[in-house]
Amino acid sequence: MTQAALQVPVLVLAFNRPDQLRGLLDRLREVQPTSVFISVDGPREGNQQDEALVRRVRELVATIDWPCEIRTNFRDSNFGCGRAVSTGIDWFFENVDKGIILEDDVLPTTDFFAFCQELLERYRSDERVFAISGCNFAPTDQIDQPGSYRFSAITHVWGWATWRRAWRSYRFDMQDWRSRLPMRQRWKAMGENFGGFIYWTAVFDWMRFGKLDTWDYQWSMAQMADGGLTATANTNLVDNVGFAQDATHTAQQPSFIRPSERIEFPLSHPHVTRDLTADRWVRSQILQASTQSAWRMVRDNILQRAAAVKKSFGGGRA
């Protein structure tokens, strides 16, 4: 990849971390994508530190010194984690039909770009394939599909790629998730496992009630509703450098994180079928979707709904 410019468009999503963005742009310089899109969220109202940091982030665009088309999407106000990312990806796919998506705290290997470029072309018209991910946590003994990559019903979004055709299924609002993913589809989509079924149902209800400011659970829901699969590298091709006390969702580095690795080329290509063993490991070890924790989430959802009903009848007034 160092001898030929990357032909796949790259979207960079940033906010107020100039040092991390600088590292990512240095990595992009190694593969020299011919088309770079940069979407930067605006500073939070009244936050002077944000204003200074966001300004520095925007100024880093001028350091892109390889031949490429650059497009920017600078927000005047703060959209927040969920809306900033989802609308940034909307903007990206208004302009391209396929591409690589990187948040500023993700540092991919150069192999990652070659991996995504090859699979974006290989599966460009295959409706069964929803996305491509270079992020892998599953150990080798928990993967049934040996070789370069496997197929998963979960997209890990620390370094990923997809097509406009798949992003069309995305909806930020989760109010209608139960009708979009009817009961007859839900069991299979959620891993054919009771713990997974309870976990995902509870998570999607959390999103429906607005309890989390994020965008990626909606992407998981869209993938389940579509029945799509993600081509997931069996080696880990990305490092997340965003673990810090001021991070939005990643204050401490989890024990399952593994360092980035090389992947061998030419790639070996599996059949397009889901690796249930790996998905179940991910669900239990990373998503922590044990039956016990899932039931706690269900309980919390029920209590919140009951409180809302009580308040609507005047029971919540002092």
C-alpha positions as CSV (number, residue, x, y, z in Angstrom):
1,M,0.0,0.0,0.0
2,T,3.0,2.3,0.3
3,Q,3.7,2.2,-3.4
4,A,0.2,3.0,-4.7
5,A,-2.2,5.5,-3.4
6,L,-5.3,4.2,-1.7
7,Q,-8.2,4.5,-4.1
8,V,-11.0,4.1,-1.5
9,P,-12.5,7.3,0.1
10,V,-11.8,7.7,3.8
11,L,-14.0,9.5,6.3
12,V,-12.3,10.9,9.5
13,L,-14.7,11.8,12.4
14,A,-13.2,14.1,14.9
15,F,-14.0,16.5,17.8
16,N,-11.6,18.0,20.3
17,R,-8.5,15.7,20.3
18,P,-5.9,17.2,18.0
19,D,-3.1,15.0,19.2
20,Q,-5.0,11.8,18.3
21,L,-6.1,13.3,14.9
22,R,-2.5,14.2,14.1
23,G,-1.5,10.5,14.7
24,L,-4.3,9.3,12.4
25,L,-3.3,11.7,9.7
26,D,0.3,10.6,9.9
27,R,-1.0,7.0,9.3
28,L,-3.1,8.1,6.4
29,R,0.0,9.8,4.9
30,E,1.6,6.3,4.6
31,V,-1.2,5.0,2.4
32,Q,-2.1,8.4,0.7
33,P,-5.9,8.0,0.1
34,T,-6.9,10.0,-3.0
35,S,-10.1,11.2,-1.3
36,V,-10.3,12.4,2.3
37,F,-13.5,13.6,4.1
38,I,-13.2,15.1,7.5
39,S,-16.2,15.8,9.7
40,V,-15.6,17.7,13.0
41,D,-18.2,18.3,15.7
42,G,-18.5,21.8,17.1
43,P,-17.5,23.0,20.6
44,R,-20.0,22.6,23.4
45,E,-21.7,25.8,24.3
46,G,-19.8,27.9,26.7
47,N,-16.8,25.6,26.8
48,Q,-13.7,27.7,26.0
49,Q,-11.4,24.7,26.1
50,D,-13.5,23.0,23.4
51,E,-13.3,26.1,21.3
52,A,-9.5,26.1,21.4
53,L,-9.2,22.4,20.8
54,V,-11.7,22.2,18.0
55,R,-9.9,25.1,16.3
56,R,-6.7,23.1,16.5
57,V,-8.4,20.1,15.1
58,R,-9.7,22.0,12.1
59,E,-6.3,23.6,11.5
60,L,-4.8,20.1,11.1
61,V,-6.5,19.7,7.8
62,A,-3.8,22.0,6.3
63,T,-1.2,19.4,7.2
64,I,-2.6,16.9,4.6
65,D,0.3,17.2,2.1
66,W,-0.2,14.3,-0.3
67,P,-2.2,14.7,-3.6
68,C,-5.8,14.1,-2.7
69,E,-9.3,15.6,-2.8
70,I,-10.2,17.0,0.7
71,R,-13.8,17.8,1.8
72,T,-14.7,19.1,5.2
73,N,-17.8,19.2,7.3
74,F,-17.2,21.6,10.2
75,R,-20.1,21.9,12.7
76,D,-20.8,25.4,14.2
77,S,-22.5,23.8,17.2
78,N,-22.1,20.6,19.2
79,F,-24.2,17.7,17.9
80,G,-23.0,15.3,20.6
81,C,-21.5,11.8,20.2
82,G,-24.5,10.1,18.5
83,R,-25.7,12.8,16.1
84,A,-22.2,14.0,15.2
85,V,-21.1,10.6,14.0
86,S,-24.3,9.5,12.3
87,T,-24.8,12.7,10.4
88,G,-21.1,12.7,9.5
89,I,-21.6,9.3,7.9
90,D,-24.8,10.5,6.2
91,W,-22.8,13.3,4.6
92,F,-20.0,10.9,3.5
93,F,-22.5,8.6,1.7
94,E,-24.2,11.5,0.1
95,N,-21.0,11.9,-1.8
96,V,-19.5,8.4,-2.2
97,D,-20.9,4.9,-2.7
98,K,-18.3,3.1,-0.6
99,G,-15.7,4.0,1.9
100,I,-13.6,3.5,5.1
101,I,-14.7,5.2,8.3
102,L,-12.3,6.1,11.1
103,E,-12.9,8.0,14.3
104,D,-10.0,10.1,15.6
105,D,-9.1,7.6,18.4
106,V,-8.6,4.7,16.0
107,L,-5.1,4.0,14.6
108,P,-5.2,1.3,11.9
109,T,-2.3,-0.6,10.5
110,T,-1.4,-0.1,6.8
111,D,-2.7,-3.7,6.2
112,F,-6.1,-2.5,7.3
113,F,-6.5,-0.3,4.3
114,A,-5.5,-3.0,1.9
115,F,-7.9,-5.4,3.6
116,C,-10.8,-3.0,3.3
117,Q,-10.0,-2.0,-0.3
118,E,-10.0,-5.6,-1.4
119,L,-13.2,-6.6,0.3
120,L,-15.1,-3.4,-0.6
121,E,-14.5,-4.4,-4.2
122,R,-15.1,-8.1,-3.7
123,Y,-18.5,-7.7,-2.0
124,R,-19.6,-4.4,-3.6
125,S,-22.8,-6.0,-5.0
126,D,-23.3,-8.8,-2.5
127,E,-26.3,-7.8,-0.4
128,R,-25.5,-10.4,2.2
129,V,-22.4,-8.5,3.3
130,F,-23.3,-5.4,5.3
131,A,-19.9,-4.1,6.3
132,I,-16.1,-4.8,6.8
133,S,-14.3,-4.5,10.1
134,G,-10.6,-4.6,10.9
135,C,-11.2,-4.8,14.6
136,N,-11.0,-8.3,16.1
137,F,-11.1,-9.4,19.8
138,A,-11.9,-13.1,19.4
139,P,-9.1,-15.6,20.1
140,T,-8.2,-18.1,17.5
141,D,-9.7,-21.0,19.5
142,Q,-13.1,-19.2,19.4
143,I,-13.2,-18.8,15.6
144,D,-14.8,-21.5,13.5
145,Q,-14.0,-19.8,10.1
146,P,-10.2,-20.0,9.8
147,G,-8.3,-17.9,7.4
148,S,-8.1,-14.1,6.8
149,Y,-11.6,-13.2,8.1
150,R,-14.9,-14.5,9.2
151,F,-18.5,-13.3,9.0
152,S,-20.2,-11.8,12.0
153,A,-23.7,-10.3,12.7
154,I,-21.9,-7.6,14.8
155,T,-19.9,-4.7,13.3
156,H,-17.0,-3.6,15.5
157,V,-16.6,0.0,14.5
158,W,-13.0,0.7,15.6
159,G,-11.9,0.8,12.0
160,W,-14.5,-0.3,9.5
161,A,-15.9,0.2,6.0
162,T,-19.2,-0.2,4.2
163,W,-21.3,0.9,1.2
164,R,-24.0,3.4,0.6
165,R,-26.4,0.5,-0.1
166,A,-26.0,-0.7,3.5
167,W,-26.0,2.7,5.2
168,R,-29.4,3.3,3.7
169,S,-30.8,0.9,6.3
170,Y,-29.5,3.1,9.2
171,R,-32.0,5.0,11.4
172,F,-30.8,7.1,14.3
173,D,-34.2,7.1,16.0
174,M,-35.0,3.8,17.6
175,Q,-38.6,4.4,18.5
176,D,-39.8,1.8,15.9
177,W,-37.1,-0.8,16.3
178,R,-39.6,-3.5,17.4
179,S,-41.6,-3.2,14.1
180,R,-38.4,-3.0,12.1
181,L,-37.1,-6.2,13.7
182,P,-40.2,-8.3,14.2
183,M,-40.3,-11.2,16.6
184,R,-40.1,-13.8,13.9
185,Q,-36.6,-12.4,12.9
186,R,-35.4,-11.5,16.3
187,W,-34.2,-14.9,17.7
188,K,-32.0,-15.6,14.8
189,A,-30.7,-12.1,14.5
190,M,-29.7,-11.9,18.1
191,G,-27.6,-15.0,18.0
192,E,-30.1,-17.9,18.6
193,N,-29.2,-17.6,22.3
194,F,-31.4,-16.7,25.2
195,G,-28.9,-14.3,26.9
196,G,-28.2,-12.6,23.6
197,F,-32.0,-12.2,22.9
198,I,-32.6,-10.6,26.2
199,Y,-29.5,-8.5,26.1
200,W,-30.2,-6.9,22.6
201,T,-33.8,-6.4,23.4
202,A,-32.9,-4.5,26.5
203,V,-30.2,-2.5,24.8
204,F,-32.5,-1.4,21.9
205,D,-35.1,-0.4,24.4
206,W,-32.5,1.7,26.2
207,M,-31.9,3.4,23.0
208,R,-35.6,3.8,22.4
209,F,-35.9,5.6,25.8
210,G,-32.9,7.8,25.0
211,K,-30.7,6.5,27.8
212,L,-27.5,6.5,25.8
213,D,-25.9,9.1,23.5
214,T,-24.4,6.9,20.8
215,W,-24.9,5.9,17.2
216,D,-23.5,2.4,16.9
217,Y,-26.3,0.4,18.6
218,Q,-28.5,1.7,15.9
219,W,-26.1,0.3,13.3
220,S,-26.3,-3.1,15.0
221,M,-30.0,-2.9,14.8
222,A,-30.0,-2.0,11.1
223,Q,-27.7,-4.9,10.4
224,M,-30.0,-7.3,12.3
225,A,-33.1,-6.0,10.5
226,D,-31.3,-6.3,7.2
227,G,-29.9,-9.8,8.0
228,G,-26.5,-8.6,6.9
229,L,-23.1,-9.9,7.9
230,T,-19.8,-8.1,8.5
231,A,-16.5,-9.5,7.1
232,T,-14.4,-9.3,10.3
233,A,-10.6,-9.7,10.2
234,N,-9.4,-12.8,12.2
235,T,-6.3,-10.8,13.2
236,N,-6.7,-7.4,14.8
237,L,-5.7,-4.6,12.4
238,V,-6.4,-1.5,14.6
239,D,-5.3,0.1,17.9
240,N,-7.7,2.3,19.9
241,V,-5.6,5.1,21.4
242,G,-8.6,6.9,23.0
243,F,-8.7,5.3,26.4
244,A,-8.6,8.2,28.9
245,Q,-10.5,9.5,31.8
246,D,-12.1,12.2,29.6
247,A,-13.2,9.8,26.9
248,T,-16.9,9.6,26.1
249,H,-17.3,5.8,26.3
250,T,-13.7,4.4,26.8
251,A,-12.3,5.6,30.1
252,Q,-10.4,2.4,30.8
253,Q,-8.9,-0.2,28.5
254,P,-10.7,-3.5,28.8
255,S,-8.7,-6.7,29.3
256,F,-9.9,-8.3,26.0
257,I,-8.1,-5.6,23.9
258,R,-5.3,-7.2,21.8
259,P,-2.5,-5.3,20.0
260,S,-2.7,-4.8,16.3
261,E,-1.2,-7.5,14.1
262,R,-0.2,-8.1,10.4
263,I,-2.5,-10.0,8.1
264,E,-1.1,-12.2,5.3
265,F,-1.8,-11.5,1.7
266,P,-3.2,-12.8,-0.5
267,L,-6.3,-13.1,1.6
268,S,-8.2,-16.3,1.9
269,H,-12.0,-16.0,1.5
270,P,-14.5,-18.0,3.6
271,H,-18.1,-18.8,2.6
272,V,-20.6,-16.1,3.4
273,T,-22.0,-17.7,6.5
274,R,-22.1,-16.5,10.1
275,D,-19.5,-17.7,12.6
276,L,-21.8,-18.3,15.5
277,T,-19.0,-19.5,17.8
278,A,-17.1,-16.3,17.5
279,D,-20.2,-14.1,17.8
280,R,-21.3,-15.9,21.0
281,W,-17.8,-15.4,22.5
282,V,-18.0,-11.7,21.6
283,R,-21.5,-11.4,23.1
284,S,-20.5,-13.1,26.4
285,Q,-17.0,-11.7,26.9
286,I,-17.2,-8.2,25.4
287,L,-20.8,-7.2,25.3
288,Q,-21.2,-8.9,28.7
289,A,-24.6,-10.2,27.6
290,S,-24.9,-12.9,30.2
291,T,-28.4,-13.9,31.0
292,Q,-28.0,-12.4,34.5
293,S,-26.8,-9.0,33.3
294,A,-29.4,-9.0,30.5
295,W,-32.2,-9.6,33.1
296,R,-30.9,-6.6,35.1
297,M,-31.2,-4.4,32.0
298,V,-34.8,-5.7,31.4
299,R,-35.7,-4.9,35.0
300,D,-34.3,-1.4,34.7
301,N,-36.3,-0.9,31.5
302,I,-39.5,-2.1,33.1
303,L,-39.0,0.1,36.2
304,Q,-38.4,3.1,34.0
305,R,-41.5,2.4,31.9
306,A,-43.6,2.0,35.0
307,A,-42.3,5.3,36.4
308,A,-43.2,7.1,33.1
309,V,-46.7,5.6,33.2
310,K,-47.2,6.6,36.8
311,K,-46.0,10.2,36.1
312,S,-48.3,10.5,33.2
313,F,-51.3,9.8,35.5
314,G,-50.0,12.4,38.0
315,G,-48.3,10.0,40.3
316,G,-44.9,11.7,39.8
317,R,-46.0,15.1,41.1
318,A,-44.8,16.2,44.5
